[in-house]
Each structure stands twice: as structure tokens, then as C-alpha cells.
């Protein structure tokens, strides 16, 4: 996808070249959702794009200049929300703060994009605001930065390989590539 969200839900950027390296121009400059932070976009298998933030989801207009429907609650209340889909299951990840010096990627799942999202679990320790992505060979990864001295890396970016258990839960090898 050649689009990106601006922080604080303030708009949409589009790559002028169609490449992730940009350059980018403002596609939708007006706020998509006032007072919302850490937005992201998810493109479903049918090409439909959804706007996500810390507690809401909505289908985007086909030109991605705004919402095509009212925001709906997901039940997730933390920040840094991101969605992936694996084997027909929606995995909604968010940064989770269970205690001082511990900042994780927590995941909830649903069979419908609008939820209900249930079964919250810690997917990747020290990966709050982590991003899940699949490389060209089909391997899944998660970004992390290790916000604790007990993390495998501390205050530096890293990626960890992601595997999926038979129940679609995320499993990781915490031997990060820095």
C-alpha cells in the first residue's frame, strides 16, 4: 500500500512514486478522527482499506480521503494499534503497558473485522508500537526497540521473526536482528 497515516489522526499521506521511499504528499489534510492518536491502515483481502486507532475502526473511502462510515469501537484501549490477517483471522495488535519498564505488543483476535476482539495475550515482549510485516519470501516479522535493560536489545531498533501456532497465536524467537 502506498499510503501512510499522519500521527494524531490528522490525515493521509500518499507516495508520489508508489514506493515506500516516497516522496509523499498530503492526500487528506483534514483530520480523519479528532483527538485520536497512533492511527494505522489495514488493507483486507478484497482491497478494502480500514482506518484504525487506539479504540476504533472504520472503512475508508475508496480514494482514501476520509472515512466511508462512522467509527466503530473495537474494545482495544491501548495505543499503537495495527492489524494483520492470518488464515482468515484478524489479529489486532496494540502497545500494552503492564508495568513500569515493560512495553509489549498485545494481540486480540476476531473472525469479523469489526470484532468482537477477544483473547488478549502478550505476543511480543518489549515490542510496544511494534509493526508486523511479511517479507517477499513470506516470513513474518515484528519490529521492536527494547525499552527495558532486561530486553534482548535495549533502546535500539530490531526485528524478530514471527511464527503462528496452530491456533493462529503469534510466537516469536527473541533473538532479534539488530
C-alpha positions in Angstrom: 0.0 0.0 0.0 1.4 3.4 -1.0 -0.4 5.3 1.7 0.6 6.2 5.3 -1.3 7.9 8.2 0.0 11.1 9.8 0.3 11.0 13.6 -2.6 12.1 15.8 -5.1 11.0 13.1 -4.6 14.2 11.2 -4.6 13.0 7.6 -3.3 10.7 4.9 0.0 10.8 3.0 0.4 9.2 -0.4 3.6 8.3 -2.1 4.1 10.2 -5.3 6.1 7.3 -6.8 4.1 4.4 -5.4 7.2 3.4 -3.5 7.6 3.3 0.3 10.6 5.7 0.0 8.3 8.4 -1.4 8.3 11.3 -1.7 5.0 11.8 -0.1 2.3 14.4 -0.5 -0.8 15.1 1.7 -3.8 13.2 0.3 -6.3 14.0 3.1 -5.2 17.0 5.1 -8.3 17.3 7.3 -8.5 15.3 10.5 -9.9 11.8 10.0 -10.7 11.4 13.6 -10.3 14.3 16.0 -8.4 13.6 19.2 -7.2 10.1 18.2 -3.6 9.0 18.2 -1.4 6.5 16.5 -3.6 5.7 13.5 -2.8 2.9 11.0 -4.3 1.5 7.9 -5.2 -2.1 7.1 -6.0 -3.4 3.6 -8.2 -6.5 3.6 -8.0 -9.3 1.1 -10.7 -7.7 -1.1 -8.8 -4.4 -1.3 -10.9 -2.5 1.2 -8.9 -0.2 3.4 -9.7 0.4 7.0 -8.6 3.2 9.4 -7.6 2.0 12.9 -6.7 3.9 16.0 -6.4 3.0 19.7 -10.1 2.1 20.1 -11.9 2.5 16.7 -12.1 1.1 13.2 -13.9 2.3 10.1 -13.9 1.6 6.4 -12.1 4.3 4.3 -13.4 5.9 1.1 -12.1 4.2 -2.0 -9.8 7.2 -2.7 -8.6 7.2 1.0 -9.5 10.8 1.6 -11.7 10.1 4.6 -14.0 7.6 6.3 -16.8 5.9 4.4 -18.6 5.0 7.6 -18.8 6.1 11.2 -16.1 4.9 13.6 -16.9 1.7 15.5 -15.4 0.6 18.8 -13.1 -2.4 18.8 -12.7 -2.6 22.6 -8.9 -2.1 22.4 -7.9 0.8 24.5 -4.2 0.9 24.3 -2.3 2.8 21.6 -0.2 1.9 18.5 -2.9 -0.3 17.0 -2.1 -2.4 13.9 -3.9 -5.2 12.2 -2.8 -8.2 10.2 -4.8 -11.2 8.9 -3.6 -14.8 9.1 -5.6 -17.8 7.9 -8.8 -15.7 7.8 -8.4 -14.5 11.4 -8.0 -10.8 12.2 -5.2 -10.1 14.7 -5.4 -6.6 16.3 -2.2 -5.6 18.0 -1.7 -2.7 20.3 1.0 -1.4 22.6 0.4 -2.6 26.2 1.8 -1.2 29.4 1.5 -3.9 32.1 4.1 -2.2 34.4 7.0 0.2 34.5 9.7 -0.6 32.0 7.6 -3.2 30.2 6.1 -2.2 26.9 4.7 -5.1 24.9 2.7 -5.9 21.8 -0.6 -7.4 22.9 -2.9 -9.1 20.4 -6.6 -9.9 20.3 -8.3 -11.9 17.6 -11.7 -12.0 15.7 -13.2 -13.7 12.7 -15.0 -10.4 11.7 -13.0 -7.2 11.1 -15.4 -5.3 13.4 -14.9 -7.8 16.2 -15.6 -8.6 18.9 -11.9 -8.9 19.6 -11.1 -11.4 22.4 -8.4 -13.5 23.9 -5.8 -10.7 24.6 -2.3 -12.1 25.0 1.3 -10.8 25.0 2.5 -11.6 21.6 6.0 -9.9 21.6 7.6 -8.7 24.8 9.3 -5.2 24.6 7.6 -4.5 21.2 5.1 -1.9 22.1 4.2 0.0 18.9 5.8 -2.8 17.0 4.9 -3.4 13.4 4.1 -6.7 11.9 5.1 -7.3 8.3 5.7 -10.1 5.8 8.8 -10.2 3.6 9.0 -11.2 0.0 9.7 -14.8 1.0 6.5 -15.0 3.1 8.3 -14.8 6.5 6.5 -12.7 9.1 8.5 -10.2 11.3 7.8 -7.8 14.2 9.8 -4.6 14.9 10.8 -3.8 18.4 13.1 -1.4 20.3 13.5 -3.0 23.7 12.6 -0.4 26.3 14.0 -2.3 29.3 17.5 -3.3 30.2 16.1 -6.9 30.5 15.1 -6.9 26.8 17.3 -8.8 24.3 18.2 -5.3 22.8 18.0 -2.0 24.7 16.9 1.3 23.1 17.8 0.2 19.5 15.6 -1.0 16.7 15.4 -4.7 15.9 13.2 -7.2 14.2 12.2 -10.6 15.4 10.8 -13.5 13.3 7.2 -14.3 13.9 5.6 -17.7 13.7 2.0 -18.7 14.0 0.8 -21.5 16.3 -2.0 -23.8 15.0 -4.5 -21.6 16.9 -3.1 -18.5 15.0 -1.4 -17.1 18.1 1.8 -15.3 17.4 5.1 -16.9 18.6 8.5 -15.3 18.4 12.1 -16.1 18.7 13.6 -13.3 20.9 17.0 -13.4 19.3 16.5 -10.1 17.4 18.3 -9.0 14.3 19.6 -5.5 15.0 
